[in-house]
């Protein structure tokens, strides 16, 4: 990911709503739709999944309640 937005959300909402808010802010800020979001492994029980048009992946580099959202080239997004 070349450009991303680090989003913090500790609300009681489900992950889908949190990612939707982060994606909306990313689009407002960068004028582009996000296609990938990295979350803490505890937030993603059953492996990678797609939420709308955003692929959600786990990364130990992301703190709990944080969402690293952005856009990756298609060949990067499959790694």
N, C-alpha and C positions, 0 to 999 in steps of 0.2 A: 504494500500500500504506500503510495507516494504522499498522499495528502489524507489526513484523517482528523477526526474530532473525538476528543476524549470526553465522554458524557458520564456524569455521576447521577445515579438515581437510586435512592434507598427507600423509595415509597413502597407501599404494600401492593401496588398494582402488579399484574402478571408481566412476564418478560415481554410478551407481544406488545403491550401498551408502552413499555419502557423503550423498546426498540423503535416503535413508531414515532415516539417523541424525539428520540435522538436522530432518526432519519429526517424528520421534518426540519429540525434545527440545522442539520448538515446541509440540506438543500437550500435553506434560507441563507446560510453563510457562504456556501461555495457555488451555488447555482447549478448543482449537479446532483443526480440521484445516487445515493449510496447503494452498493451491491454486496458489501461484506461488513460483518460486525463481529469483533472478537470479544469474548466474555470470559470471566473466571471459570475454570473447569467445574466448580460446584454449581454454577448456574445452568449447566447443560448436561443433564443426566444421561441422555440416550445418544450422545454423539452429535455430529453436525446436523443441522436442519435448516430448512428454508422458512423464513417468515416474510410472506409477501414476496418481494423481489430481492430480499436481502438474505444472503447466506450467513448463518450464525455458526461460528466456530469457537472452540475453547482454546485458551492460551494461558499458561501459567504466568505469563508476564503481565496479565491484566488483573488488577486488584478486584476484590469483591465489590459489587454494586457499581462497577465501572463498565462502560461500553466504549470500545475503540471502534468507531464506525467510519467508513469511508468507501472509496472506490478502488478496485483492483482491476488490472488488465485481466481478461478472461483466462489466459494461461497461468497467471499468478493465483487466481481464485481457486484453481483446482489443486493447488499444492496441499 
